[in-house]
Amino acid sequence: SYELTQPPSVSVSPGQTARITCSGDALPKQYAYWYQQKPGQAPVLVIYKDSERPSGIPERFSGSSSGTTVTLTISGVQAEDEADYYCQSADSSGTPYWVFGGGTKLTVL
Amino acid sequence: EVQLVQSGAEVKKPGESLKISCKGSGYSFTNYWIGWVRQMPGKGLEWMGIIHPGDSDTTYSPSFQGQVTISADKSISTAYLQWRSLKASDTAMYYCARRAIFGVFITDAFDIWGQGTMVTVSS
């Protein structure tokens, strides 16, 4: 099995850009996905296949990948973006295995 | 509307059995894998396993293999997560989630989530 590592917390002022990283040895070979989870709510998919945005997700959410690190970028952060963010990847080439990162708490100051 | 609706909160004693459910609607239930995810109080997301309701093909995370049973009844568009003997450490929120298909490509993302079922195990 493999692991995904995220920083526990990121803080940013409204209107600034937040970047949340996720590192894992398998990421050069596997896509990454990002979820937003607000308190008391189920997670919501905000980025799939490293950089694609599902319909209904604001354009300020974007994703990128470089080597063993993927990054979720939120441009022009709004107060409503304060949430926990989780990266996720999977290896479905053999016995399928999904893994989540530990999560990052985004605080909007 | 595409949705997954989970059964309600449960309060159980250690050693008791439990089966919680996840009913899909608004889409072809047998065409999409359903995964189960645990979230312990104040903690992160953990993948438990996944099932294809069309043929009941199931894979478990090594961390949960032998601890739970995942099943599905395609005739009523419902997936299940089951315990034979609960422990206090099973206290958590449990989510079901649909494996996403974008266009014609199946991905490893989960695009639709149930509202969660809170399971509390306490003597």
HADDOCK unambig.tbl for C-alpha pairs under 7 A between the chains (distance, minus, plus):
assign (segid A and resid 33 and name CA) (segid B and resid 109 and name CA) 6.23 0.50 0.50
assign (segid A and resid 42 and name CA) (segid B and resid 113 and name CA) 6.54 0.50 0.50
assign (segid A and resid 42 and name CA) (segid B and resid 115 and name CA) 5.79 0.50 0.50
assign (segid A and resid 42 and name CA) (segid B and resid 116 and name CA) 6.78 0.50 0.50
assign (segid A and resid 45 and name CA) (segid B and resid 110 and name CA) 6.92 0.50 0.50
assign (segid A and resid 45 and name CA) (segid B and resid 111 and name CA) 5.73 0.50 0.50
assign (segid A and resid 48 and name CA) (segid B and resid 109 and name CA) 6.53 0.50 0.50
assign (segid A and resid 90 and name CA) (segid B and resid 108 and name CA) 6.16 0.50 0.50
assign (segid A and resid 96 and name CA) (segid B and resid 59 and name CA) 6.87 0.50 0.50
assign (segid A and resid 97 and name CA) (segid B and resid 61 and name CA) 6.63 0.50 0.50
assign (segid A and resid 98 and name CA) (segid B and resid 47 and name CA) 6.15 0.50 0.50
assign (segid A and resid 99 and name CA) (segid B and resid 47 and name CA) 6.22 0.50 0.50
assign (segid A and resid 100 and name CA) (segid B and resid 45 and name CA) 6.28 0.50 0.50
assign (segid A and resid 100 and name CA) (segid B and resid 46 and name CA) 6.36 0.50 0.50
assign (segid A and resid 102 and name CA) (segid B and resid 44 and name CA) 5.65 0.50 0.50
assign (segid A and resid 103 and name CA) (segid B and resid 44 and name CA) 6.14 0.50 0.50
